[in-house]
Amino acid sequence: MKPEEKNEPEKNAEWERSSEAPTDREELERRPELAAELLEPDQIVAAKRARFGRKPLKSWERGLLWALRIYVIAMQVIVAIAVIRALHGD
């Protein structure tokens, strides 16, 4: 059997036995499909369901988000006033 004709389970079993198994973290980060090939199906499902939670924000990031919120609300008010004036013909 030629190497091109091997199916995926045989390839994974061969990797586990060989010294060429992709265990290098940098290689797995460069090629995430290798990690998917090495995981069992239930491990893939569990990894996809993992929650990461909220990232703690720095004070300047929180300030920037609040400024963006205030800007959006101000723009909504301005657009609402323009629409009302256009409808009333002022």
C-alpha positions as a printed NumPy array, in Angstrom:
array([[  0.   ,   0.   ,   0.   ],
       [  1.372,   3.407,  -0.986],
       [  1.64 ,   6.152,   1.679],
       [ -0.889,   8.27 ,  -0.255],
       [ -3.511,   5.522,   0.077],
       [ -3.424,   5.287,   3.875],
       [ -6.544,   6.367,   5.674],
       [ -6.575,   8.796,   8.581],
       [ -6.725,   6.329,  11.531],
       [ -3.706,   4.464,  10.199],
       [ -1.827,   7.749,   9.759],
       [ -2.596,   8.778,  13.366],
       [ -1.539,   5.366,  14.69 ],
       [  1.657,   5.6  ,  12.669],
       [  2.382,   9.057,  14.105],
       [  1.969,   7.756,  17.641],
       [  4.541,   5.035,  16.982],
       [  7.023,   7.166,  15.071],
       [  9.392,   9.82 ,  16.297],
       [  7.872,  12.206,  13.722],
       [  4.763,  12.787,  15.818],
       [  3.913,  16.507,  15.851],
       [  4.477,  17.176,  19.555],
       [  6.177,  20.524,  19.063],
       [  3.853,  23.235,  20.399],
       [  4.941,  25.787,  17.798],
       [  4.176,  23.358,  14.988],
       [  0.716,  22.685,  16.414],
       [  0.089,  26.43 ,  16.651],
       [  1.205,  26.949,  13.043],
       [ -0.903,  24.038,  11.786],
       [ -4.062,  23.695,  13.939],
       [ -5.358,  20.903,  11.708],
       [ -2.713,  18.654,  13.277],
       [ -4.259,  19.169,  16.694],
       [ -7.656,  18.262,  15.276],
       [ -6.198,  15.081,  13.793],
       [ -4.647,  14.049,  17.101],
       [ -7.748,  14.611,  19.242],
       [-10.549,  12.126,  19.697],
       [-14.01 ,  13.311,  18.52 ],
       [-15.291,  13.797,  22.081],
       [-12.191,  15.844,  22.933],
       [-12.84 ,  18.127,  19.95 ],
       [-16.451,  18.675,  21.058],
       [-15.339,  19.433,  24.62 ],
       [-12.692,  21.882,  23.384],
       [-15.207,  23.711,  21.201],
       [-17.615,  24.08 ,  24.131],
       [-14.994,  25.585,  26.444],
       [-15.887,  29.021,  27.771],
       [-13.136,  31.534,  28.205],
       [-14.931,  34.149,  30.278],
       [-14.394,  37.876,  30.203],
       [-11.028,  39.441,  29.677],
       [-10.104,  41.867,  32.428],
       [ -9.98 ,  45.305,  30.797],
       [ -7.535,  48.055,  31.592],
       [ -8.966,  51.358,  32.772],
       [ -8.243,  53.12 ,  29.451],
       [-10.007,  50.321,  27.561],
       [-13.078,  50.662,  29.761],
       [-12.998,  54.433,  29.256],
       [-12.772,  53.975,  25.5  ],
       [-15.766,  51.618,  25.513],
       [-17.82 ,  54.057,  27.582],
       [-16.88 ,  56.874,  25.203],
       [-18.02 ,  54.711,  22.291],
       [-21.328,  53.992,  24.039],
       [-21.919,  57.695,  24.667],
       [-21.013,  58.496,  21.04 ],
       [-23.488,  55.906,  19.721],
       [-26.285,  57.251,  21.919],
       [-25.519,  60.839,  20.846],
       [-25.599,  59.832,  17.183],
       [-28.94 ,  58.065,  17.685],
       [-30.386,  61.24 ,  19.217],
       [-29.05 ,  63.368,  16.345],
       [-30.486,  60.994,  13.725],
       [-33.839,  60.839,  15.534],
       [-34.02 ,  64.652,  15.596],
       [-33.149,  64.812,  11.868],
       [-35.834,  62.242,  11.017],
       [-38.474,  64.04 ,  13.093],
       [-37.627,  67.387,  11.47 ],
       [-37.742,  65.809,   8.005],
       [-41.163,  64.293,   8.673],
       [-42.589,  67.554,  10.001],
       [-41.132,  69.605,   7.163],
       [-39.287,  72.101,   9.364]])
